């Protein structure tokens, strides 16, 4: 089966032997389980490695502070992160985990912030191929 989604052309392979109309990411609705999915450029490929029965689903409310946001707010925060990633690592007063002033432990908080920001920007540069192009 082929389809266009998010600015990419996709090919999906599915099996009716597993009667679930599901698949990776936002892909679902075929008359069986999607076992392989890839885009035409070869940038993305999903492959089902195994199926297994699981017990109880994890309680996600124990995963820290959860903040519900709509897509517009999420995209706004994503752009803010791209412009100033280090601001997401700091807490009130400009100090967060790893932000210390002991020179024996890595320098002052300004140096640490700069290194964190450089690392985050390098990560963004290396991971700039979103699954949905549009």
N, CA, C and O atoms as CSV, one atom per row, in Angstrom:
chain,resi,resn,atom,element,x,y,z
A,1,UNK,N,N,0.845,-1.159,0.000
A,1,UNK,CA,C,0.000,0.000,0.000
A,1,UNK,C,C,0.899,1.233,0.000
A,1,UNK,O,O,1.908,1.257,0.705
A,2,UNK,N,N,0.554,2.245,-0.770
A,2,UNK,CA,C,1.321,3.495,-0.775
A,2,UNK,C,C,0.407,4.647,-0.391
A,2,UNK,O,O,-0.809,4.592,-0.575
A,3,UNK,N,N,1.028,5.694,0.150
A,3,UNK,CA,C,0.266,6.857,0.590
A,3,UNK,C,C,1.186,8.062,0.700
A,3,UNK,O,O,2.397,7.912,0.867
A,4,UNK,N,N,0.619,9.246,0.607
A,4,UNK,CA,C,1.349,10.483,0.854
A,4,UNK,C,C,0.911,11.038,2.199
A,4,UNK,O,O,-0.281,11.161,2.478
A,5,UNK,N,N,1.893,11.371,3.027
A,5,UNK,CA,C,1.597,11.927,4.350
A,5,UNK,C,C,2.746,12.812,4.782
A,5,UNK,O,O,3.907,12.421,4.666
A,6,UNK,N,N,2.442,13.990,5.275
A,6,UNK,CA,C,3.448,14.884,5.841
A,6,UNK,C,C,4.522,15.304,4.852
A,6,UNK,O,O,5.656,15.574,5.248
A,7,UNK,N,N,4.177,15.362,3.559
A,7,UNK,CA,C,5.151,15.778,2.562
A,7,UNK,C,C,6.076,14.665,2.090
A,7,UNK,O,O,7.065,14.925,1.405
A,8,UNK,N,N,5.758,13.429,2.454
A,8,UNK,CA,C,6.569,12.290,2.035
A,8,UNK,C,C,5.667,11.239,1.379
A,8,UNK,O,O,4.474,11.164,1.671
A,9,UNK,N,N,6.248,10.437,0.496
A,9,UNK,CA,C,5.539,9.317,-0.125
A,9,UNK,C,C,5.960,8.049,0.613
A,9,UNK,O,O,7.150,7.748,0.714
A,10,UNK,N,N,4.979,7.309,1.130
A,10,UNK,CA,C,5.223,6.153,1.980
A,10,UNK,C,C,4.754,4.863,1.322
A,10,UNK,O,O,3.780,4.855,0.570
A,11,UNK,N,N,5.453,3.786,1.610
A,11,UNK,CA,C,5.034,2.441,1.230
A,11,UNK,C,C,4.913,1.628,2.510
A,11,UNK,O,O,5.805,1.630,3.358
A,12,UNK,N,N,3.783,0.932,2.627
A,12,UNK,CA,C,3.533,0.118,3.829
A,12,UNK,C,C,3.294,-1.327,3.439
A,12,UNK,O,O,2.620,-1.615,2.450
A,13,UNK,N,N,3.852,-2.227,4.226
A,13,UNK,CA,C,3.589,-3.651,4.114
A,13,UNK,C,C,2.855,-4.054,5.390
A,13,UNK,O,O,3.265,-3.682,6.490
A,14,UNK,N,N,1.772,-4.812,5.245
A,14,UNK,CA,C,1.002,-5.198,6.417
A,14,UNK,C,C,0.593,-6.658,6.309
A,14,UNK,O,O,0.644,-7.262,5.237
A,15,UNK,N,N,0.192,-7.203,7.434
A,15,UNK,CA,C,-0.273,-8.591,7.460
A,15,UNK,C,C,-1.665,-8.657,8.076
A,15,UNK,O,O,-1.959,-7.992,9.070
A,16,UNK,N,N,-2.500,-9.464,7.470
A,16,UNK,CA,C,-3.827,-9.688,8.031
A,16,UNK,C,C,-3.809,-10.843,9.033
A,16,UNK,O,O,-4.817,-11.138,9.674
A,17,UNK,N,N,-2.643,-11.494,9.159
A,17,UNK,CA,C,-2.505,-12.583,10.139
A,17,UNK,C,C,-2.579,-12.050,11.568
A,17,UNK,O,O,-2.928,-12.783,12.493
A,18,UNK,N,N,-2.252,-10.780,11.740
A,18,UNK,CA,C,-2.368,-10.135,13.050
A,18,UNK,C,C,-3.480,-9.102,12.902
A,18,UNK,O,O,-3.255,-8.040,12.323
A,19,UNK,N,N,-4.661,-9.390,13.408
A,19,UNK,CA,C,-5.847,-8.582,13.098
A,19,UNK,C,C,-5.962,-7.272,13.882
A,19,UNK,O,O,-7.007,-6.989,14.469
A,20,UNK,N,N,-4.909,-6.489,13.892
A,20,UNK,CA,C,-4.940,-5.170,14.518
A,20,UNK,C,C,-4.708,-4.142,13.425
A,20,UNK,O,O,-3.771,-4.279,12.638
A,21,UNK,N,N,-5.531,-3.131,13.363
A,21,UNK,CA,C,-5.393,-2.086,12.357
A,21,UNK,C,C,-4.495,-0.982,12.916
A,21,UNK,O,O,-4.948,0.135,13.166
A,22,UNK,N,N,-3.226,-1.310,13.107
A,22,UNK,CA,C,-2.315,-0.389,13.780
A,22,UNK,C,C,-0.959,-0.404,13.087
A,22,UNK,O,O,-0.690,-1.239,12.224
A,23,UNK,N,N,-0.105,0.550,13.490
A,23,UNK,CA,C,1.224,0.643,12.923
A,23,UNK,C,C,2.025,1.717,13.633
A,23,UNK,O,O,1.586,2.250,14.651
A,24,UNK,N,N,3.193,2.037,13.105
A,24,UNK,CA,C,4.058,3.016,13.767
A,24,UNK,C,C,3.565,4.445,13.586
A,24,UNK,O,O,2.882,4.774,12.616
A,25,UNK,N,N,3.932,5.280,14.548
A,25,UNK,CA,C,3.665,6.717,14.509
A,25,UNK,C,C,2.177,6.959,14.283
A,25,UNK,O,O,1.359,6.468,15.061
A,26,UNK,N,N,1.804,7.696,13.252
A,26,UNK,CA,C,0.407,8.008,12.970
A,26,UNK,C,C,-0.198,7.080,11.916
A,26,UNK,O,O,-1.307,7.316,11.439
A,27,UNK,N,N,0.523,6.041,11.561
A,27,UNK,CA,C,0.082,5.155,10.498
A,27,UNK,C,C,-0.752,4.010,11.067
A,27,UNK,O,O,-0.274,3.227,11.888
A,28,UNK,N,N,-1.981,3.927,10.627
A,28,UNK,CA,C,-2.896,2.875,11.072
A,28,UNK,C,C,-4.091,2.854,10.118
A,28,UNK,O,O,-4.208,3.704,9.236
A,29,UNK,N,N,-4.953,1.897,10.303
A,29,UNK,CA,C,-6.180,1.846,9.525
A,29,UNK,C,C,-6.172,0.864,8.367
A,29,UNK,O,O,-7.186,0.717,7.685
A,30,UNK,N,N,-5.062,0.192,8.129
A,30,UNK,CA,C,-5.040,-0.849,7.105
A,30,UNK,C,C,-5.707,-2.106,7.670
A,30,UNK,O,O,-5.843,-2.225,8.888
A,31,UNK,N,N,-6.120,-3.036,6.826
A,31,UNK,CA,C,-6.822,-4.228,7.340
A,31,UNK,C,C,-5.864,-5.259,7.945
A,31,UNK,O,O,-5.909,-6.439,7.596
A,32,UNK,N,N,-5.017,-4.812,8.833
A,32,UNK,CA,C,-4.052,-5.677,9.507
A,32,UNK,C,C,-2.941,-4.821,10.088
A,32,UNK,O,O,-2.955,-3.596,9.963
A,33,UNK,N,N,-1.991,-5.466,10.718
A,33,UNK,CA,C,-0.889,-4.763,11.380
A,33,UNK,C,C,0.202,-4.397,10.373
A,33,UNK,O,O,0.644,-5.242,9.595
A,34,UNK,N,N,0.627,-3.149,10.393
A,34,UNK,CA,C,1.723,-2.707,9.521
A,34,UNK,C,C,3.011,-3.305,10.067
A,34,UNK,O,O,3.355,-3.084,11.228
A,35,UNK,N,N,3.719,-4.054,9.246
A,35,UNK,CA,C,4.954,-4.692,9.693
A,35,UNK,C,C,6.198,-3.989,9.153
A,35,UNK,O,O,7.297,-4.162,9.680
A,36,UNK,N,N,6.016,-3.191,8.092
A,36,UNK,CA,C,7.130,-2.417,7.558
A,36,UNK,C,C,6.556,-1.168,6.911
A,36,UNK,O,O,5.496,-1.211,6.286
A,37,UNK,N,N,7.264,-0.052,7.065
A,37,UNK,CA,C,6.824,1.219,6.506
A,37,UNK,C,C,8.064,2.032,6.200
A,37,UNK,O,O,8.938,2.175,7.054
A,38,UNK,N,N,8.154,2.572,4.982
A,38,UNK,CA,C,9.306,3.415,4.656
A,38,UNK,C,C,8.916,4.497,3.675
A,38,UNK,O,O,7.963,4.360,2.908
A,39,UNK,N,N,9.687,5.594,3.718
A,39,UNK,CA,C,9.430,6.677,2.780
A,39,UNK,C,C,10.256,6.453,1.515
A,39,UNK,O,O,11.224,5.693,1.521
A,40,UNK,N,N,9.862,7.127,0.428
A,40,UNK,CA,C,10.475,6.883,-0.879
A,40,UNK,C,C,11.928,7.343,-0.961
A,40,UNK,O,O,12.676,6.849,-1.805
A,41,UNK,N,N,12.341,8.270,-0.112
A,41,UNK,CA,C,13.729,8.755,-0.137
A,41,UNK,C,C,14.662,7.904,0.722
A,41,UNK,O,O,15.881,8.068,0.669
A,42,UNK,N,N,14.099,7.010,1.501
A,42,UNK,CA,C,14.923,6.178,2.378
A,42,UNK,C,C,15.368,6.890,3.639
A,42,UNK,O,O,16.279,6.425,4.325
A,43,UNK,N,N,14.732,8.022,3.958
A,43,UNK,CA,C,15.071,8.737,5.192
A,43,UNK,C,C,14.513,8.043,6.421
A,43,UNK,O,O,15.138,8.056,7.482
A,44,UNK,N,N,13.339,7.437,6.286
A,44,UNK,CA,C,12.685,6.788,7.413
A,44,UNK,C,C,12.248,5.386,7.032
A,44,UNK,O,O,11.757,5.158,5.927
A,45,UNK,N,N,12.427,4.452,7.949
A,45,UNK,CA,C,11.938,3.089,7.777
A,45,UNK,C,C,11.564,2.545,9.146
A,45,UNK,O,O,12.343,2.632,10.095
A,46,UNK,N,N,10.387,1.993,9.236
A,46,UNK,CA,C,9.912,1.346,10.459
A,46,UNK,C,C,9.787,-0.135,10.154
A,46,UNK,O,O,9.258,-0.516,9.109
A,47,UNK,N,N,10.266,-0.956,11.048
A,47,UNK,CA,C,10.199,-2.404,10.864
A,47,UNK,C,C,9.762,-3.053,12.175
A,47,UNK,O,O,10.375,-2.835,13.220
A,48,UNK,N,N,8.716,-3.837,12.111
A,48,UNK,CA,C,8.251,-4.566,13.289
A,48,UNK,C,C,9.262,-5.657,13.620
A,48,UNK,O,O,9.525,-6.536,12.800
A,49,UNK,N,N,9.825,-5.600,14.816
A,49,UNK,CA,C,10.829,-6.587,15.216
A,49,UNK,C,C,10.215,-7.743,15.981
A,49,UNK,O,O,10.653,-8.885,15.835
A,50,UNK,N,N,9.209,-7.465,16.795
A,50,UNK,CA,C,8.584,-8.531,17.563
A,50,UNK,C,C,7.230,-8.071,18.062
A,50,UNK,O,O,6.956,-6.875,18.158
A,51,UNK,N,N,6.404,-9.026,18.372
A,51,UNK,CA,C,5.152,-8.746,19.068
A,51,UNK,C,C,5.166,-9.571,20.336
A,51,UNK,O,O,5.649,-10.703,20.349
A,52,UNK,N,N,4.640,-9.006,21.388
A,52,UNK,CA,C,4.536,-9.761,22.632
A,52,UNK,C,C,3.395,-9.195,23.452
A,52,UNK,O,O,3.047,-8.019,23.343
A,53,UNK,N,N,2.841,-10.030,24.247
A,53,UNK,CA,C,1.751,-9.636,25.119
A,53,UNK,C,C,2.339,-8.920,26.327
A,53,UNK,O,O,3.279,-9.412,26.951
A,54,UNK,N,N,1.791,-7.774,26.650
A,54,UNK,CA,C,2.274,-7.043,27.816
A,54,UNK,C,C,1.222,-7.087,28.911
A,54,UNK,O,O,0.031,-7.274,28.664
A,55,UNK,N,N,1.696,-6.912,30.096
A,55,UNK,CA,C,0.783,-6.899,31.232
A,55,UNK,C,C,0.086,-5.555,31.340
A,55,UNK,O,O,-0.636,-5.134,30.436
A,56,UNK,N,N,0.310,-4.915,32.421
A,56,UNK,CA,C,-0.314,-3.636,32.701
A,56,UNK,C,C,0.462,-2.502,32.040
A,56,UNK,O,O,1.692,-2.519,32.005
A,57,UNK,N,N,-0.262,-1.521,31.520
A,57,UNK,CA,C,0.396,-0.352,30.943
A,57,UNK,C,C,1.017,0.487,32.060
A,57,UNK,O,O,0.471,0.555,33.161
A,58,UNK,N,N,2.155,1.124,31.782
A,58,UNK,CA,C,2.791,1.938,32.824
A,58,UNK,C,C,1.937,3.136,33.196
A,58,UNK,O,O,1.195,3.672,32.373
A,59,UNK,N,N,2.057,3.546,34.453
A,59,UNK,CA,C,1.342,4.715,34.947
A,59,UNK,C,C,2.158,5.953,34.594
A,59,UNK,O,O,3.170,6.229,35.239
A,60,UNK,N,N,1.737,6.693,33.591
A,60,UNK,CA,C,2.495,7.848,33.131
A,60,UNK,C,C,2.401,9.047,34.068
A,60,UNK,O,O,3.155,10.007,33.914
A,61,UNK,N,N,1.495,9.008,35.028
A,61,UNK,CA,C,1.385,10.136,35.946
A,61,UNK,C,C,2.574,10.195,36.904
A,61,UNK,O,O,2.748,11.199,37.594
A,62,UNK,N,N,3.389,9.156,36.962
A,62,UNK,CA,C,4.573,9.149,37.821
A,62,UNK,C,C,5.828,9.576,37.073
A,62,UNK,O,O,6.935,9.344,37.559
A,63,UNK,N,N,5.687,10.187,35.914
A,63,UNK,CA,C,6.827,10.539,35.078
A,63,UNK,C,C,7.298,11.982,35.297
A,63,UNK,O,O,7.983,12.536,34.438
A,64,UNK,N,N,6.951,12.591,36.411
A,64,UNK,CA,C,7.364,13.968,36.669
A,64,UNK,C,C,6.235,14.939,36.375
A,64,UNK,O,O,5.064,14.561,36.330
A,65,UNK,N,N,6.603,16.190,36.177
A,65,UNK,CA,C,5.605,17.214,35.904
A,65,UNK,C,C,5.124,17.096,34.460
A,65,UNK,O,O,5.911,17.230,33.524
A,66,UNK,N,N,3.843,16.847,34.290
A,66,UNK,CA,C,3.247,16.736,32.968
A,66,UNK,C,C,2.427,17.986,32.723
A,66,UNK,O,O,1.577,18.359,33.532
A,67,UNK,N,N,2.689,18.619,31.612
A,67,UNK,CA,C,1.957,19.826,31.251
A,67,UNK,C,C,1.244,19.572,29.938
A,67,UNK,O,O,1.886,19.239,28.941
A,68,UNK,N,N,-0.074,19.722,29.919
A,68,UNK,CA,C,-0.830,19.535,28.686
A,68,UNK,C,C,-0.783,20.833,27.891
A,68,UNK,O,O,-1.043,21.915,28.418
A,69,UNK,N,N,-0.446,20.700,26.607
A,69,UNK,CA,C,-0.430,21.852,25.712
A,69,UNK,C,C,-1.074,21.455,24.390
A,69,UNK,O,O,-1.089,20.284,24.012
A,70,UNK,N,N,-1.608,22.460,23.697
A,70,UNK,CA,C,-2.144,22.170,22.374
A,70,UNK,C,C,-1.007,22.231,21.361
A,70,UNK,O,O,0.102,22.642,21.703
A,71,UNK,N,N,-1.266,21.828,20.124
A,71,UNK,CA,C,-0.217,21.755,19.094
A,71,UNK,C,C,0.420,23.123,18.843
A,71,UNK,O,O,1.634,23.218,18.665
A,72,UNK,N,N,-0.389,24.172,18.828
A,72,UNK,CA,C,0.133,25.521,18.579
A,72,UNK,C,C,1.153,25.911,19.647
A,72,UNK,O,O,2.219,26.439,19.329
A,73,UNK,N,N,0.829,25.652,20.906
A,73,UNK,CA,C,1.746,25.976,22.007
A,73,UNK,C,C,2.994,25.099,21.949
A,73,UNK,O,O,4.099,25.570,22.221
A,74,UNK,N,N,2.818,23.810,21.593
A,74,UNK,CA,C,3.958,22.906,21.461
A,74,UNK,C,C,4.933,23.417,20.401
A,74,UNK,O,O,6.141,23.463,20.637
A,75,UNK,N,N,4.410,23.803,19.232
A,75,UNK,CA,C,5.262,24.309,18.154
A,75,UNK,C,C,5.955,25.606,18.559
A,75,UNK,O,O,7.103,25.844,18.184
A,76,UNK,N,N,5.263,26.436,19.316
A,76,UNK,CA,C,5.854,27.690,19.825
A,76,UNK,C,C,7.026,27.378,20.760
A,76,UNK,O,O,8.082,28.003,20.659
A,77,UNK,N,N,6.847,26.419,21.663
A,77,UNK,CA,C,7.913,26.031,22.584
A,77,UNK,C,C,9.070,25.364,21.838
A,77,UNK,O,O,10.230,25.542,22.208
A,78,UNK,N,N,8.759,24.603,20.797
A,78,UNK,CA,C,9.796,23.963,19.996
A,78,UNK,C,C,10.676,25.015,19.318
A,78,UNK,O,O,11.899,24.878,19.296
A,79,UNK,N,N,10.066,26.056,18.771
A,79,UNK,CA,C,10.830,27.145,18.143
A,79,UNK,C,C,11.658,27.893,19.182
A,79,UNK,O,O,12.801,28.268,18.919
A,80,UNK,N,N,11.084,28.108,20.355
A,80,UNK,CA,C,11.808,28.773,21.446
A,80,UNK,C,C,13.034,27.949,21.842
A,80,UNK,O,O,14.102,28.506,22.099
A,81,UNK,N,N,12.883,26.626,21.892
A,81,UNK,CA,C,14.000,25.753,22.224
A,81,UNK,C,C,15.098,25.842,21.168
A,81,UNK,O,O,16.282,25.862,21.503
A,82,UNK,N,N,14.706,25.895,19.885
A,82,UNK,CA,C,15.700,25.996,18.811
A,82,UNK,C,C,16.521,27.269,18.933
A,82,UNK,O,O,17.719,27.267,18.651
A,83,UNK,N,N,15.876,28.365,19.355
A,83,UNK,CA,C,16.576,29.647,19.473
A,83,UNK,C,C,17.440,29.738,20.719
A,83,UNK,O,O,18.523,30.323,20.682
A,84,UNK,N,N,16.972,29.161,21.830
A,84,UNK,CA,C,17.710,29.265,23.090
A,84,UNK,C,C,17.559,27.975,23.900
A,84,UNK,O,O,16.832,27.945,24.893
A,85,UNK,N,N,18.252,26.904,23.472
A,85,UNK,CA,C,18.084,25.618,24.151
A,85,UNK,C,C,18.495,25.637,25.618
A,85,UNK,O,O,17.899,24.928,26.429
A,86,UNK,N,N,19.490,26.424,25.972
A,86,UNK,CA,C,19.974,26.424,27.354
A,86,UNK,C,C,18.917,26.927,28.331
A,86,UNK,O,O,18.939,26.551,29.503
A,87,UNK,N,N,17.991,27.769,27.871
A,87,UNK,CA,C,16.963,28.274,28.786
A,87,UNK,C,C,16.061,27.152,29.293
A,87,UNK,O,O,15.435,27.292,30.344
A,88,UNK,N,N,15.988,26.052,28.567
A,88,UNK,CA,C,15.167,24.922,28.998
A,88,UNK,C,C,15.875,24.073,30.049
A,88,UNK,O,O,15.238,23.237,30.690
A,89,UNK,N,N,17.183,24.270,30.239
A,89,UNK,CA,C,17.936,23.490,31.210
A,89,UNK,C,C,18.059,24.198,32.551
A,89,UNK,O,O,18.496,23.599,33.533
A,90,UNK,N,N,17.683,25.445,32.595
A,90,UNK,CA,C,17.866,26.212,33.823
A,90,UNK,C,C,16.567,26.298,34.609
A,90,UNK,O,O,15.475,26.129,34.066
A,91,UNK,N,N,16.713,26.565,35.893
A,91,UNK,CA,C,15.555,26.744,36.753
A,91,UNK,C,C,15.546,28.194,37.202
A,91,UNK,O,O,16.339,28.993,36.704
A,92,UNK,N,N,14.673,28.553,38.125
A,92,UNK,CA,C,14.582,29.930,38.585
A,92,UNK,C,C,15.936,30.417,39.100
A,92,UNK,O,O,16.676,29.680,39.750
A,93,UNK,N,N,16.228,31.641,38.800
A,93,UNK,CA,C,17.504,32.206,39.213
A,93,UNK,C,C,18.626,31.866,38.256
A,93,UNK,O,O,19.779,32.202,38.526
A,94,UNK,N,N,18.327,31.210,37.147
A,94,UNK,CA,C,19.344,30.898,36.156
A,94,UNK,C,C,20.220,29.717,36.499
A,94,UNK,O,O,21.227,29.478,35.833
A,95,UNK,N,N,19.852,28.974,37.530
A,95,UNK,CA,C,20.656,27.794,37.905
A,95,UNK,C,C,19.780,26.564,37.857
A,95,UNK,O,O,18.647,26.576,38.337
A,96,UNK,N,N,20.294,25.531,37.292
A,96,UNK,CA,C,19.560,24.275,37.205
A,96,UNK,C,C,20.529,23.144,37.430
A,96,UNK,O,O,21.640,23.375,37.906
A,97,UNK,N,N,20.146,21.940,37.105
A,97,UNK,CA,C,21.038,20.802,37.288
A,97,UNK,C,C,22.341,21.010,36.533
A,97,UNK,O,O,22.326,21.315,35.340
A,98,UNK,N,N,23.433,20.853,37.196
A,98,UNK,CA,C,24.737,21.006,36.559
A,98,UNK,C,C,25.199,22.442,36.435
A,98,UNK,O,O,26.301,22.692,35.947
A,99,UNK,N,N,24.391,23.386,36.859
A,99,UNK,CA,C,24.757,24.797,36.755
A,99,UNK,C,C,25.353,25.230,38.095
A,99,UNK,O,O,24.625,25.603,39.015
A,100,UNK,N,N,26.672,25.177,38.195
A,100,UNK,CA,C,27.330,25.471,39.456
A,100,UNK,C,C,28.452,26.478,39.216
A,100,UNK,O,O,28.770,26.811,38.075
A,101,UNK,N,N,29.041,26.952,40.302
A,101,UNK,CA,C,30.100,27.952,40.194
A,101,UNK,C,C,31.427,27.447,40.728
A,101,UNK,O,O,32.357,28.235,40.901
A,102,UNK,N,N,31.538,26.173,40.988
A,102,UNK,CA,C,32.771,25.596,41.508
A,102,UNK,C,C,33.722,25.319,40.342
A,102,UNK,O,O,33.442,24.436,39.531
A,103,UNK,N,N,34.847,26.052,40.231
A,103,UNK,CA,C,35.746,25.850,39.105
A,103,UNK,C,C,36.312,24.441,39.036
A,103,UNK,O,O,36.692,23.991,37.955
A,104,UNK,N,N,36.380,23.729,40.161
A,104,UNK,CA,C,36.905,22.369,40.166
A,104,UNK,C,C,35.899,21.384,39.543
A,104,UNK,O,O,36.257,20.261,39.189
A,105,UNK,N,N,34.638,21.823,39.415
A,105,UNK,CA,C,33.606,20.940,38.878
A,105,UNK,C,C,33.151,21.382,37.493
A,105,UNK,O,O,32.072,20.987,37.051
A,106,UNK,N,N,33.938,22.183,36.804
A,106,UNK,CA,C,33.575,22.483,35.424
A,106,UNK,C,C,33.415,23.953,35.106
A,106,UNK,O,O,32.931,24.280,34.022
A,107,UNK,N,N,33.789,24.839,35.977
A,107,UNK,CA,C,33.719,26.258,35.648
A,107,UNK,C,C,32.467,26.908,36.202
A,107,UNK,O,O,31.707,26.296,36.952
A,108,UNK,N,N,32.266,28.161,35.818
A,108,UNK,CA,C,31.109,28.885,36.343
A,108,UNK,C,C,29.860,28.570,35.527
A,108,UNK,O,O,29.927,27.904,34.494
A,109,UNK,N,N,28.729,29.058,36.005
A,109,UNK,CA,C,27.454,28.721,35.366
A,109,UNK,C,C,27.367,29.266,33.952
A,109,UNK,O,O,26.711,28.662,33.104
A,110,UNK,N,N,28.016,30.400,33.674
A,110,UNK,CA,C,28.015,30.944,32.319
A,110,UNK,C,C,28.726,30.029,31.340
A,110,UNK,O,O,28.255,29.827,30.220
A,111,UNK,N,N,29.868,29.470,31.759
A,111,UNK,CA,C,30.605,28.524,30.911
A,111,UNK,C,C,29.785,27.265,30.662
A,111,UNK,O,O,29.722,26.761,29.541
A,112,UNK,N,N,29.163,26.770,31.712
A,112,UNK,CA,C,28.352,25.554,31.592
A,112,UNK,C,C,27.175,25.797,30.663
A,112,UNK,O,O,26.871,24.966,29.807
A,113,UNK,N,N,26.518,26.927,30.829
A,113,UNK,CA,C,25.372,27.270,29.979
A,113,UNK,C,C,25.797,27.337,28.520
A,113,UNK,O,O,25.092,26.844,27.639
A,114,UNK,N,N,26.945,27.944,28.267
A,114,UNK,CA,C,27.433,28.067,26.891
A,114,UNK,C,C,27.709,26.687,26.287
A,114,UNK,O,O,27.356,26.431,25.136
A,115,UNK,N,N,28.339,25.799,27.061
A,115,UNK,CA,C,28.621,24.445,26.562
A,115,UNK,C,C,27.332,23.675,26.298
A,115,UNK,O,O,27.221,22.967,25.298
A,116,UNK,N,N,26.360,23.814,27.195
A,116,UNK,CA,C,25.085,23.134,27.009
A,116,UNK,C,C,24.379,23.645,25.761
A,116,UNK,O,O,23.813,22.867,24.994
A,117,UNK,N,N,24.416,24.950,25.567
A,117,UNK,CA,C,23.772,25.543,24.395
A,117,UNK,C,C,24.455,25.087,23.105
A,117,UNK,O,O,23.781,24.765,22.127
A,118,UNK,N,N,25.785,25.059,23.101
A,118,UNK,CA,C,26.519,24.606,21.915
A,118,UNK,C,C,26.192,23.155,21.598
A,118,UNK,O,O,26.006,22.795,20.436
A,119,UNK,N,N,26.120,22.313,22.641
A,119,UNK,CA,C,25.795,20.901,22.457
A,119,UNK,C,C,24.380,20.726,21.906
A,119,UNK,O,O,24.156,19.910,21.013
A,120,UNK,N,N,23.428,21.493,22.440
A,120,UNK,CA,C,22.042,21.390,21.981
A,120,UNK,C,C,21.910,21.876,20.540
A,120,UNK,O,O,21.168,21.282,19.758
A,121,UNK,N,N,22.613,22.939,20.179
A,121,UNK,CA,C,22.559,23.448,18.801
A,121,UNK,C,C,23.205,22.459,17.834
A,121,UNK,O,O,22.725,22.293,16.713
A,122,UNK,N,N,24.271,21.808,18.247
A,122,UNK,CA,C,24.907,20.788,17.406
A,122,UNK,C,C,23.955,19.611,17.205
A,122,UNK,O,O,23.863,19.059,16.109
A,123,UNK,N,N,23.259,19.236,18.256
A,123,UNK,CA,C,22.273,18.151,18.159
A,123,UNK,C,C,21.163,18.528,17.179
A,123,UNK,O,O,20.747,17.702,16.367
A,124,UNK,N,N,20.683,19.771,17.251
A,124,UNK,CA,C,19.649,20.231,16.326
A,124,UNK,C,C,20.147,20.199,14.885
A,124,UNK,O,O,19.416,19.810,13.975
A,125,UNK,N,N,21.394,20.608,14.689
A,125,UNK,CA,C,21.970,20.624,13.339
A,125,UNK,C,C,22.053,19.215,12.767
A,125,UNK,O,O,21.807,19.012,11.578
A,126,UNK,N,N,22.396,18.245,13.603
A,126,UNK,CA,C,22.541,16.867,13.148
A,126,UNK,C,C,21.209,16.143,13.001
A,126,UNK,O,O,21.135,15.128,12.309
A,127,UNK,N,N,20.167,16.641,13.635
A,127,UNK,CA,C,18.851,16.000,13.596
A,127,UNK,C,C,17.812,16.951,13.020
A,127,UNK,O,O,16.853,17.321,13.697
A,128,UNK,N,N,18.007,17.339,11.772
A,128,UNK,CA,C,17.119,18.329,11.176
A,128,UNK,C,C,16.288,17.751,10.035
A,128,UNK,O,O,15.991,18.461,9.074
A,129,UNK,N,N,15.913,16.496,10.120
A,129,UNK,CA,C,15.126,15.837,9.101
A,129,UNK,C,C,13.830,15.335,9.731
A,129,UNK,O,O,13.709,14.149,10.037
A,130,UNK,N,N,12.855,16.235,9.928
A,130,UNK,CA,C,11.620,15.829,10.615
A,130,UNK,C,C,10.829,14.818,9.792
A,130,UNK,O,O,10.871,14.829,8.562
A,131,UNK,N,N,10.112,13.951,10.488
A,131,UNK,CA,C,9.308,12.953,9.809
A,131,UNK,C,C,8.231,13.620,8.958
A,131,UNK,O,O,7.977,13.187,7.834
A,132,UNK,N,N,7.603,14.654,9.472
A,132,UNK,CA,C,6.598,15.399,8.723
A,132,UNK,C,C,7.239,16.671,8.181
A,132,UNK,O,O,7.624,17.552,8.951
A,133,UNK,N,N,7.354,16.770,6.865
A,133,UNK,CA,C,7.963,17.938,6.253
A,133,UNK,C,C,7.017,19.121,6.209
A,133,UNK,O,O,7.467,20.265,6.149
A,134,UNK,N,N,5.730,18.877,6.235
A,134,UNK,CA,C,4.754,19.963,6.198
A,134,UNK,C,C,3.659,19.749,7.198
A,134,UNK,O,O,2.748,20.571,7.302
